[in-house]
Amino acid sequence: MMPRKWLLISVALTMTTLLLAGKSTQAQGIADLRLFEKSCTGCHGAANAPPGAPDGLQLRKLTPEAVYAALGKGAHAQMTDVSDDDKRMIAAYLGGRKVDVGKVTDAKLMPNQCPSNPGSSNAPLRDIAASPSFNGWGVDGTNARFQPAKAARLSAEQVPKLKLKWAFGLPAAEIMWGQPTIADGKVFIGADTGAVYSIDAASGCVHWSFQADAGVRNAIDIAPAKGAAATKYAIYFGDVKANVYAVDAATGKQLWKVKVDDQPVARITGSPTLYEDRLYVPVSSTEERAAGYSNTYPCCTFRGSVVALDTGTGKRVWKTYIISETPKVVGKTSKGIQIFAPSGGAVWDSPTIDAKNHALYIGTGDAYNHPVPKTTDAVMALDMSTGKVLWSVQDTENDAWLSGCGPQATSENCPKDIGPDYDFGASPILRMLPNGRRILVAAQKSGMVWAHDPDKQGAVVWNTQLVDKLALGMMTFGGAADDQTAYFGLRTGGIAAVELATGKKKWFTPIDQNPQSQAPRNGETGATTVIPGVVFSGGWDGTVRAFSTDDGHPLWQFNTLQDFKTVNGVAAKGGSMGAPGPVIAGGMVFVGSGYVFGAGIPGNVLLAFAPEP
């Protein structure tokens, strides 16, 4: 029986999770924006802020605790018509996470502490190369999401025997943002609460937690620490306020933190890529949506970028903007809100490493308004040493999210027509073909897959449309590839296999939606993962599935749409899986369930599977 004190803590965590939970959807984000504009922009609007009053952009630089505290004193004490719950929502909207969430996410509150716990010198990480790992977003720098047999330790014959081994609930989490990283028998994962956890892979016991300033939605990198004598290994990750962290992998102690972009809605969505002594950080933002649904936001000043940091100190080595020109005022709305251009080109994906060419490869997002720069919706190569653009190939022209916001626009709310939104949200996959030729494969949200030649200035080799109508593909977070074939999940519902050498479709397996799912969106928009003989995918309908790479026939599936008894006593349930992919290492499969965007079923559980003997 659980000791009484842990039972009380479990109940408290459960209640807090329920109190903090809400609609984790795009609709909720719009509601939060509308609440802020209704309650705050009279004094904090960009066009009418009184002297000394920060505007909304400046407020976004504050912590949620600072915003919430300010709402209860001084001039804000007159906000009698705004409830405490609404004040907390405003603070969370501006601050990037819930108010005081660290009080419930702390691993020290959990009953399943590992025998060797935080700060203990008895639990250093061993040589991470000596055991199976899944490090960062794509396993290795090629971002192929291919786990070799030696590290997977899971055969196609064993996959149908997979059974749930343990479930871990993330307290107060609304969306399962992070993808697990596996190293030395430990699981590292971040949450929308800003909490990062170190968990034992075999049992699910917890080693430690770390609280970031804002939500952490990328996969974590781990490597030998540089310049920290007492630290053997460090983990690296970013948050949704554009902070990047280095943390001691054994203790959870912060080593350094740097902010890589001062634009108030800049964030780290894609996973930083670690290579040798540098961390390459992709920078994206929420500006296009903030502007698209706001009546007061001055759109748009954000430019996507990649930042190279020294892993030992966090010092910036270089920063390259996707759009070289600095945005300037090009007009105003009818309410006097300034319009800036050019803007956009967010980097949503994890950079791909090409050691041969000493290059980084990235896919870029759309433009936020007109004019549309040639480096948007593009595949680009950057020099790893300097950040210099080596080449850029635009695969979709004239894609502006706020297509009505051209120069001298005067409409009340510019987005009269929304652009096609054909971002490259998926990391380019670098593969060597059997004939020795190399290829860079990039999946686009439109449903088109492009192959570029990295050794010929990115020349297009082939392109393949995987859906009947563009815009229906939604290959948002990418595919996986072995040495001959790439595998992609489609929003239309199914998994497609594409021959790397030619772009020819080899097979397609349609998927029937889980009958228990009430999600209005179907399909597989999250990243796939492949091991020899098997490709794994998570669906919006809450089902994780495995398919044969030979012909696509189903091998295994598990319905995550249920409540789980968790090893840490936190109430948890599964939901949609539309972003991070399954992770395989050491004979186990790890899946986070509960990612939503725009629509779907929220959840807060990390699941671990292993085959029965």
C-alpha positions as CSV (number, residue, x, y, z in Angstrom):
1,M,0.0,0.0,0.0
2,M,1.2,3.5,-0.8
3,P,2.4,5.3,2.4
4,R,-0.1,8.0,3.6
5,K,2.2,11.0,2.9
6,W,2.7,9.8,-0.7
7,L,-1.0,9.2,-1.1
8,L,-1.7,12.8,-0.1
9,I,1.0,14.1,-2.5
10,S,-0.5,11.9,-5.2
11,V,-4.0,13.3,-4.6
12,A,-2.5,16.9,-4.5
13,L,-0.7,16.3,-7.8
14,T,-3.9,14.8,-9.4
15,M,-6.1,17.7,-8.3
16,T,-3.5,20.3,-9.4
17,T,-3.3,18.6,-12.8
18,L,-7.0,18.8,-13.1
19,L,-7.1,22.4,-12.0
20,L,-4.4,23.5,-14.4
21,A,-5.7,21.4,-17.3
22,G,-7.7,23.0,-20.0
23,K,-8.4,22.9,-23.7
24,S,-5.0,22.4,-25.1
25,T,-6.0,23.4,-28.6
26,Q,-5.6,26.3,-31.0
27,A,-9.0,27.4,-30.0
28,Q,-7.8,27.8,-26.4
29,G,-4.8,29.8,-27.5
30,I,-7.1,32.2,-29.4
31,A,-9.3,32.5,-26.3
32,D,-6.3,33.4,-24.2
33,L,-5.3,36.0,-26.8
34,R,-8.8,37.5,-26.9
35,L,-8.8,37.6,-23.0
36,F,-5.5,39.5,-23.0
37,E,-6.7,41.9,-25.6
38,K,-10.0,42.5,-23.8
39,S,-8.5,43.0,-20.4
40,C,-5.1,44.5,-21.0
41,T,-4.5,46.2,-24.4
42,G,-6.3,49.4,-23.2
43,C,-3.1,50.1,-21.3
44,H,-0.6,47.7,-22.9
45,G,-1.5,47.9,-26.6
46,A,1.3,48.5,-29.1
47,A,-0.3,51.7,-30.4
48,N,-1.7,53.2,-27.2
49,A,0.5,52.2,-24.2
50,P,0.7,55.1,-21.8
51,P,4.1,56.4,-20.8
52,G,6.0,53.9,-18.7
53,A,3.5,51.0,-19.4
54,P,5.1,48.1,-21.3
55,D,3.4,46.9,-24.4
56,G,2.4,43.3,-25.1
57,L,5.7,42.5,-26.6
58,Q,7.6,43.6,-23.6
59,L,5.2,41.8,-21.3
60,R,6.1,38.5,-23.0
61,K,9.6,38.8,-21.7
62,L,8.4,38.4,-18.1
63,T,7.9,35.2,-16.1
64,P,4.2,34.1,-15.6
65,E,4.8,34.7,-11.8
66,A,5.8,38.3,-12.5
67,V,2.8,39.0,-14.7
68,Y,0.4,37.4,-12.2
69,A,1.9,39.3,-9.3
70,A,1.5,42.6,-11.2
71,L,-2.1,41.9,-12.0
72,G,-2.9,42.0,-8.3
73,K,-1.4,45.3,-7.3
74,G,-1.1,48.9,-8.2
75,A,-3.3,50.0,-11.1
76,H,-4.2,46.4,-11.8
77,A,-6.0,46.2,-8.4
78,Q,-8.9,48.0,-10.2
79,M,-9.4,45.0,-12.5
80,T,-12.3,43.8,-10.4
81,D,-14.1,42.3,-13.4
82,V,-11.3,39.9,-14.2
83,S,-11.3,36.7,-12.2
84,D,-8.3,35.1,-10.6
85,D,-8.5,32.2,-13.1
86,D,-8.5,34.7,-16.0
87,K,-5.5,36.5,-14.5
88,R,-3.7,33.2,-14.3
89,M,-4.6,32.5,-17.9
90,I,-3.2,35.9,-19.0
91,A,0.0,35.2,-17.1
92,A,0.4,31.8,-18.7
93,Y,-0.3,33.2,-22.1
94,L,2.4,35.8,-21.8
95,G,4.8,33.7,-19.7
96,G,5.0,30.5,-21.7
97,R,3.8,28.2,-18.8
98,K,1.4,28.0,-15.9
99,V,2.0,30.2,-12.8
100,D,4.0,28.5,-10.0
101,V,3.9,25.1,-11.9
102,G,7.2,24.1,-10.4
103,K,5.5,23.5,-7.1
104,V,3.8,20.4,-8.5
105,T,6.3,19.3,-11.2
106,D,9.2,18.7,-8.8
107,A,10.4,15.1,-8.9
108,K,11.0,15.2,-5.1
109,L,7.3,15.1,-4.6
110,M,7.0,11.8,-6.4
111,P,7.0,8.5,-4.5
112,N,9.1,6.5,-7.0
113,Q,12.5,8.0,-6.3
114,C,15.3,5.9,-7.7
115,P,17.7,4.4,-5.1
116,S,20.5,6.8,-6.2
117,N,19.0,10.2,-6.3
118,P,19.8,13.8,-7.3
119,G,23.2,15.0,-6.3
120,S,24.4,11.6,-5.2
121,S,28.0,10.8,-6.2
122,N,26.9,7.2,-6.3
123,A,25.0,7.7,-9.5
124,P,27.3,9.2,-12.2
125,L,26.5,8.4,-15.8
126,R,28.7,5.8,-17.3
127,D,30.0,5.8,-20.9
128,I,26.9,6.5,-22.9
129,A,28.5,4.9,-26.0
130,A,28.7,1.6,-24.2
131,S,24.9,1.0,-24.1
132,P,22.0,1.6,-26.6
133,S,20.9,5.2,-27.0
134,F,18.5,7.3,-29.0
135,N,20.2,10.7,-28.8
136,G,18.4,13.9,-29.9
137,W,15.7,14.2,-32.5
138,G,17.0,11.9,-35.3
139,V,19.2,9.3,-33.4
140,D,22.3,10.8,-35.2
141,G,23.2,13.9,-37.2
142,T,21.6,12.5,-40.5
143,N,18.1,12.9,-38.9
144,A,17.1,9.6,-40.6
145,R,15.4,8.4,-37.4
146,F,16.8,5.0,-38.2
147,Q,17.9,2.9,-35.2
148,P,20.3,0.1,-36.2
149,A,19.6,-3.4,-34.9
150,K,22.6,-3.3,-32.5
151,A,21.0,-0.4,-30.6
152,A,17.4,-1.2,-31.2
153,R,17.7,-4.8,-29.8
154,L,14.2,-5.4,-31.1
155,S,13.4,-7.5,-34.1
156,A,10.4,-7.6,-36.4
157,E,9.5,-10.9,-34.9
158,Q,9.4,-9.5,-31.4
159,V,7.3,-6.4,-32.2
160,P,3.9,-8.2,-32.1
161,K,4.8,-9.2,-28.5
162,L,5.3,-5.7,-27.2
163,K,3.5,-5.1,-23.9
164,L,3.2,-2.0,-21.7
165,K,5.9,-2.1,-19.0
166,W,5.3,1.1,-17.2
167,A,3.6,4.5,-17.5
168,F,4.9,7.8,-16.1
169,G,2.5,10.7,-15.6
170,L,3.8,14.3,-16.2
171,P,2.2,16.4,-13.5
172,A,0.2,19.5,-14.7
173,A,1.2,18.8,-18.3
174,E,-1.5,19.4,-20.9
175,I,0.3,18.4,-24.0
176,M,3.0,15.8,-24.5
177,W,5.6,18.0,-26.2
178,G,8.9,16.4,-25.7
179,Q,10.4,13.4,-27.4
180,P,12.3,11.0,-25.1
181,T,16.0,10.7,-25.3
182,I,17.6,7.5,-24.1
183,A,21.2,7.2,-22.8
184,D,22.9,4.9,-20.2
185,G,19.6,3.3,-19.3
186,K,17.9,6.7,-18.6
187,V,15.1,8.6,-20.2
188,F,15.3,12.4,-20.5
189,I,12.1,14.2,-21.5
190,G,10.8,17.7,-21.3
191,A,7.2,19.0,-20.8
192,D,5.0,21.9,-21.6
193,T,5.2,22.9,-17.9
194,G,9.0,23.6,-18.4
195,A,9.9,20.5,-16.3
196,V,12.6,18.2,-17.6
197,Y,12.9,14.7,-16.1
198,S,15.5,12.0,-15.8
199,I,13.8,8.6,-15.5
200,D,15.1,5.1,-15.2
201,A,14.3,3.3,-18.5
202,A,13.8,-0.1,-17.0
203,S,11.5,0.7,-14.1
204,G,10.3,4.3,-14.6
205,C,11.6,5.5,-11.2
206,V,12.7,9.1,-11.3
207,H,16.2,10.5,-10.7
208,W,15.6,14.2,-10.8
209,S,13.7,17.1,-12.4
210,F,14.7,20.5,-13.6
211,Q,12.4,23.5,-14.0
212,A,13.0,25.7,-17.1
213,D,11.6,29.2,-17.5
214,A,9.0,28.0,-20.0
215,G,7.8,24.9,-21.8
216,V,10.3,22.5,-23.3
217,R,9.0,20.9,-26.6
218,N,12.1,19.5,-28.2
219,A,14.2,16.3,-27.9
220,I,17.2,16.5,-25.6
221,D,20.8,16.1,-26.7
222,I,23.4,14.5,-24.4
223,A,27.2,14.5,-24.7
224,P,30.4,14.6,-22.6
225,A,30.5,17.9,-20.8
226,K,33.1,20.5,-21.8
227,G,34.7,22.8,-19.3
228,A,32.8,21.5,-16.2
229,A,35.3,19.5,-14.1
230,A,32.7,17.9,-11.8
231,T,30.3,17.1,-14.7
232,K,30.8,14.1,-16.8
233,Y,27.8,14.5,-19.2
234,A,25.5,17.4,-20.0
235,I,22.1,17.5,-21.6
236,Y,21.1,20.4,-23.9
237,F,17.6,21.7,-24.8
238,G,15.6,24.9,-25.5
239,D,12.3,26.3,-24.3
240,V,9.5,28.3,-25.8
241,K,10.9,31.6,-24.7
242,A,14.1,31.1,-26.8
243,N,16.3,30.1,-23.9
244,V,18.8,27.3,-24.3
245,Y,20.1,25.3,-21.4
246,A,23.0,23.0,-20.4
247,V,22.2,20.8,-17.4
248,D,24.3,18.2,-15.6
249,A,22.9,14.9,-16.8
250,A,23.6,13.1,-13.5
251,T,22.2,15.7,-11.1
252,G,19.9,18.1,-13.0
253,K,22.0,21.1,-11.9
254,Q,22.0,24.0,-14.4
255,L,25.4,24.6,-16.0
256,W,24.5,27.5,-18.2
257,K,21.5,29.3,-19.8
258,V,21.5,31.7,-22.8
259,K,18.8,33.5,-24.7
260,V,19.3,33.1,-28.4
261,D,16.7,35.5,-29.7
262,D,15.2,38.7,-28.2
263,Q,12.1,38.8,-30.4
264,P,9.4,38.4,-27.8
265,V,7.5,35.5,-29.4
266,A,10.7,33.6,-30.6
267,R,10.9,30.0,-29.4
268,I,12.9,26.8,-29.7
269,T,10.5,24.3,-31.4
270,G,12.9,22.1,-33.3
271,S,15.5,20.1,-31.4
272,P,19.1,21.6,-31.2
273,T,21.6,19.4,-32.9
274,L,24.9,18.7,-31.2
275,Y,28.1,18.0,-33.1
276,E,31.6,18.0,-31.6
277,D,31.8,21.0,-29.3
278,R,28.9,23.0,-30.8
279,L,25.2,23.1,-30.4
280,Y,23.2,24.2,-33.5
281,V,19.9,25.8,-32.4
282,P,17.0,26.3,-34.7
283,V,14.8,29.4,-33.9
284,S,11.1,29.6,-34.7
285,S,8.2,31.7,-33.4
286,T,4.5,31.9,-32.9
287,E,4.3,35.3,-34.5
288,E,2.3,34.4,-37.6
289,R,-0.5,33.0,-35.5
290,A,-0.3,35.8,-32.9
291,A,-0.6,38.3,-35.7
292,G,-3.3,36.4,-37.6
293,Y,-5.7,36.3,-34.7
294,S,-4.9,39.6,-33.0
295,N,-6.3,43.0,-33.6
296,T,-3.4,44.7,-31.8
297,Y,-0.2,42.9,-32.7
298,P,2.4,44.7,-34.9
299,C,3.2,42.1,-37.5
300,C,5.8,41.0,-38.3
301,T,9.3,41.4,-37.0
302,F,10.5,37.9,-36.5
303,R,13.1,36.2,-38.8
304,G,14.0,32.6,-38.4
305,S,17.6,31.7,-37.6
306,V,20.2,29.1,-36.6
307,V,22.5,29.9,-33.7
308,A,25.8,28.1,-33.0
309,L,26.7,27.9,-29.3
310,D,29.9,26.6,-27.6
311,T,28.8,23.6,-25.6
312,G,31.1,24.4,-22.7
313,T,30.0,28.0,-22.1
314,G,26.9,28.7,-24.1
315,K,28.8,31.5,-25.8
316,R,27.4,32.4,-29.3
317,V,29.8,31.4,-32.1
318,W,27.6,32.7,-34.9
319,K,24.0,33.4,-35.8
320,T,22.5,33.3,-39.3
321,Y,19.1,34.8,-40.1
322,I,17.1,33.0,-42.8
323,I,16.1,36.4,-44.1
324,S,19.1,38.7,-44.3
325,E,17.1,42.0,-44.6
326,T,15.9,43.6,-41.3
327,P,12.1,44.1,-41.2
328,K,11.0,47.7,-41.6
329,V,7.6,49.5,-41.4
330,V,5.7,49.1,-44.7
331,G,2.3,50.2,-43.6
332,K,-0.4,50.4,-41.0
333,T,-3.7,48.8,-40.3
334,S,-6.9,50.9,-40.0
335,K,-6.3,50.8,-36.2
336,G,-2.9,52.4,-36.5
337,I,-1.0,49.1,-35.9
338,Q,2.3,49.1,-37.8
339,I,3.0,46.4,-40.4
340,F,6.6,45.2,-40.8
341,A,8.3,43.2,-43.6
342,P,10.0,41.0,-44.6
343,S,9.5,38.4,-42.0
344,G,9.1,34.7,-41.4
345,G,11.3,31.8,-42.4
346,A,11.1,30.1,-39.0
347,V,13.3,27.0,-38.5
348,W,11.0,24.4,-37.0
349,D,13.2,21.5,-37.6
350,S,16.4,20.0,-36.1
351,P,19.5,20.8,-38.3
352,T,21.0,17.9,-40.2
353,I,24.8,17.4,-40.1
354,D,27.0,16.8,-43.2
355,A,30.5,16.2,-41.9
356,K,31.8,15.6,-45.4
357,N,30.7,19.1,-46.7
358,H,31.1,20.7,-43.3
359,A,27.5,21.8,-43.7
360,L,24.2,22.1,-41.8
361,Y,21.0,21.5,-43.7
362,I,17.7,22.9,-42.6
363,G,14.2,23.3,-44.0
364,T,12.6,26.8,-43.6
365,G,9.1,28.0,-43.0
366,D,6.8,30.3,-45.0
367,A,6.9,34.1,-45.1
368,Y,4.6,35.8,-42.6
369,N,3.6,38.5,-45.1
370,H,4.6,40.1,-48.4
371,P,7.2,40.5,-49.9
372,V,8.1,36.8,-49.8
373,P,11.9,36.2,-49.6
374,K,13.5,33.4,-51.7
375,T,14.8,31.7,-48.5
376,T,11.3,30.8,-47.3
377,D,9.8,27.3,-47.9
378,A,13.4,26.4,-48.8
379,V,16.0,23.8,-48.1
380,M,19.3,25.5,-47.1
381,A,22.9,24.7,-46.4
382,L,25.0,26.6,-43.9
383,D,28.7,26.4,-43.2
384,M,29.2,24.8,-39.8
385,S,32.2,27.0,-38.9
386,T,30.8,30.4,-39.9
387,G,27.1,30.1,-40.6
388,K,27.6,31.4,-44.1
389,V,24.8,30.4,-46.5
390,L,26.3,27.8,-48.9
391,W,23.2,27.4,-51.0
392,S,19.4,27.7,-50.8
393,V,16.7,26.2,-53.0
394,Q,13.1,27.4,-52.7
395,D,10.7,24.6,-53.3
396,T,7.5,26.7,-53.0
397,E,7.3,30.4,-54.1
398,N,5.1,33.2,-52.9
399,D,3.9,31.5,-49.7
400,A,2.8,34.2,-47.3
401,W,0.8,33.2,-44.2
402,L,-0.9,36.7,-43.9
403,S,-1.3,37.1,-47.6
404,G,-3.4,40.2,-47.2
405,C,-0.7,42.0,-45.3
406,G,1.3,43.4,-48.2
407,P,3.1,46.8,-48.2
408,Q,0.8,49.7,-47.3
409,A,-1.9,47.4,-46.1
410,T,-4.7,49.3,-44.3
411,S,-7.3,46.6,-43.6
412,E,-8.5,46.2,-40.0
413,N,-7.1,42.7,-39.8
414,C,-4.8,41.8,-42.6
415,P,-5.3,38.0,-43.1
416,K,-8.2,38.2,-45.6
417,D,-6.6,35.2,-47.4
418,I,-4.3,32.7,-45.7
419,G,-1.3,31.5,-47.7
420,P,-0.8,27.8,-48.5
421,D,1.4,27.4,-45.4
422,Y,3.8,24.9,-47.0
423,D,6.5,25.1,-44.4
424,F,9.3,22.6,-44.1
425,G,8.7,21.6,-40.5
426,A,10.6,18.3,-40.9
427,S,14.3,17.9,-40.7
428,P,16.0,17.0,-44.0
429,I,17.2,13.4,-44.1
430,L,20.7,12.8,-45.4
431,R,21.3,9.3,-46.8
432,M,23.9,7.4,-48.9
433,L,22.4,5.4,-51.7
434,P,23.7,2.0,-52.6
435,N,25.4,3.4,-55.7
436,G,27.5,5.8,-53.5
437,R,25.4,8.9,-54.4
438,R,24.1,11.0,-51.5
439,I,20.7,12.5,-51.3
440,L,18.9,15.0,-49.0
441,V,15.2,14.2,-48.6
442,A,12.8,16.9,-47.3
443,A,9.1,16.3,-46.5
444,Q,6.9,19.4,-46.9
445,K,3.6,20.1,-45.1
446,S,1.9,20.3,-48.5
447,G,2.3,16.5,-49.0
448,M,5.2,16.8,-51.3
449,V,8.6,15.1,-50.7
450,W,11.6,16.7,-52.3
451,A,15.1,15.1,-52.9
452,H,18.0,17.5,-53.3
453,D,21.6,16.7,-54.2
454,P,23.8,18.0,-51.3
455,D,26.9,17.7,-53.5
456,K,25.5,19.8,-56.4
457,Q,24.3,23.0,-54.6
458,G,21.0,21.4,-53.6
459,A,19.8,20.6,-57.1
460,V,16.4,18.9,-57.2
461,V,16.8,15.2,-57.9
462,W,13.1,14.3,-57.7
463,N,9.9,15.3,-56.1
464,T,6.9,13.1,-55.3
465,Q,3.4,14.1,-54.3
466,L,2.0,11.6,-51.7
467,V,-1.5,13.0,-51.6
468,D,-4.2,13.6,-54.3
469,K,-4.4,17.2,-53.4
470,L,-1.7,19.4,-52.0
471,A,-2.2,20.8,-48.5
472,L,-3.7,17.5,-47.4
473,G,-0.5,15.8,-46.6
474,M,0.5,17.6,-43.4
475,M,3.9,15.8,-43.1
476,T,4.7,18.3,-40.4
477,F,7.3,16.6,-38.3
478,G,8.9,14.3,-40.9
479,G,9.6,10.7,-41.8
480,A,12.3,8.1,-41.3
481,A,14.6,6.3,-43.7
482,D,16.7,3.2,-43.9
483,D,19.3,2.8,-46.7
484,Q,16.8,2.4,-49.5
485,T,13.4,3.7,-48.5
486,A,11.8,6.6,-46.7
487,Y,8.6,6.3,-44.7
488,F,6.1,9.1,-44.1
489,G,2.8,9.4,-42.1
490,L,0.1,11.4,-43.8
491,R,-2.7,13.5,-42.4
492,T,-5.1,11.7,-44.8
493,G,-4.5,8.6,-42.8
494,G,-1.8,6.2,-43.7
495,I,1.9,5.4,-44.1
496,A,3.7,5.8,-47.4
497,A,7.0,4.3,-48.4
498,V,9.1,6.1,-51.0
499,E,12.1,4.7,-52.9
500,L,15.1,7.0,-52.1
501,A,16.8,6.5,-55.4
502,T,13.9,7.5,-57.6
503,G,11.1,8.9,-55.5
504,K,8.8,6.1,-56.6
505,K,6.0,5.2,-54.2
506,K,6.7,1.6,-53.1
507,W,3.6,1.0,-50.9
508,F,0.9,2.8,-49.0
509,T,-1.0,1.4,-46.0
510,P,-4.3,3.2,-45.1
511,I,-5.3,3.4,-41.5
512,D,-8.8,3.2,-40.0
513,Q,-9.3,5.7,-37.2
514,N,-9.6,4.3,-33.7
515,P,-13.3,4.1,-33.0
516,Q,-12.8,5.4,-29.4
517,S,-11.3,8.6,-30.8
518,Q,-13.4,11.8,-30.8
519,A,-10.6,13.8,-32.4
520,P,-11.9,15.8,-35.4
521,R,-8.6,15.3,-37.1
522,N,-7.4,11.9,-38.3
523,G,-4.1,10.7,-39.7
524,E,-0.4,10.5,-38.9
525,T,1.3,13.9,-38.9
526,G,3.9,13.0,-36.3
527,A,7.4,11.7,-37.0
528,T,7.9,8.1,-37.9
529,T,10.8,6.0,-36.7
530,V,12.4,2.9,-38.3
531,I,14.4,-0.1,-37.2
532,P,15.4,-3.0,-39.5
533,G,12.1,-4.4,-40.8
534,V,9.7,-2.2,-38.9
535,V,8.4,1.4,-39.1
536,F,6.6,3.0,-36.1
537,S,4.1,5.8,-36.1
538,G,1.8,7.5,-33.6
539,G,-1.7,8.8,-34.8
540,W,-4.0,11.6,-34.0
541,D,-6.5,8.9,-33.0
542,G,-4.3,7.9,-30.0
543,T,-3.0,4.7,-31.5
544,V,0.7,3.8,-31.8
545,R,1.3,1.4,-34.6
546,A,4.1,-0.7,-36.2
547,F,4.3,-1.8,-39.9
548,S,6.5,-4.1,-41.9
549,T,9.0,-2.1,-44.0
550,D,8.7,-4.8,-46.7
551,D,5.1,-4.2,-47.7
552,G,3.5,-2.0,-45.0
553,H,1.4,-4.7,-43.4
554,P,0.5,-4.0,-39.7
555,L,2.5,-5.8,-37.1
556,W,1.3,-4.3,-33.8
557,Q,-0.8,-1.5,-32.3
558,F,-1.7,-0.1,-28.9
559,N,-4.6,2.2,-28.0
560,T,-3.3,5.0,-25.7
561,L,-6.8,6.5,-25.2
562,Q,-7.1,5.4,-21.6
563,D,-6.3,6.3,-18.1
564,F,-3.1,4.8,-16.8
565,K,-1.9,3.7,-13.4
566,T,1.5,5.4,-13.3
567,V,4.7,4.5,-11.4
568,N,4.9,8.0,-10.0
569,G,1.3,8.2,-8.7
570,V,0.3,11.1,-11.0
571,A,-3.1,10.8,-12.8
572,A,-2.4,10.4,-16.5
573,K,-4.1,9.6,-19.7
574,G,-3.1,9.2,-23.3
575,G,-4.3,11.2,-26.3
576,S,-3.4,12.3,-29.8
577,M,0.2,11.9,-31.1
578,G,0.8,14.5,-33.8
579,A,4.5,15.5,-33.3
580,P,7.2,13.5,-31.6
581,G,7.8,10.0,-32.9
582,P,8.3,6.7,-31.0
583,V,11.8,6.1,-29.7
584,I,13.4,2.6,-29.7
585,A,16.5,1.6,-27.8
586,G,17.8,-1.4,-25.8
587,G,14.8,-3.6,-26.6
588,M,12.2,-1.0,-25.5
589,V,9.8,1.4,-27.2
590,F,9.0,4.7,-25.6
591,V,6.0,6.8,-26.6
592,G,4.7,10.1,-25.3
593,S,0.9,10.4,-25.8
594,G,-1.1,13.6,-25.8
595,Y,0.2,16.0,-28.4
596,V,-2.5,18.3,-30.0
597,F,-2.4,21.3,-32.2
598,G,-5.6,23.0,-33.5
599,A,-7.5,19.8,-32.7
600,G,-7.0,16.5,-31.0
601,I,-7.1,14.8,-27.6
602,P,-4.7,16.1,-24.9
603,G,-2.8,13.7,-22.7
604,N,0.2,13.7,-20.2
605,V,1.7,10.2,-20.2
606,L,5.0,8.6,-21.2
607,L,4.7,4.9,-22.0
608,A,7.4,2.3,-22.1
609,F,6.9,-1.1,-23.9
610,A,9.0,-4.2,-24.0
611,P,8.4,-7.6,-25.7
612,E,7.2,-10.5,-23.6
613,P,9.6,-13.5,-23.6
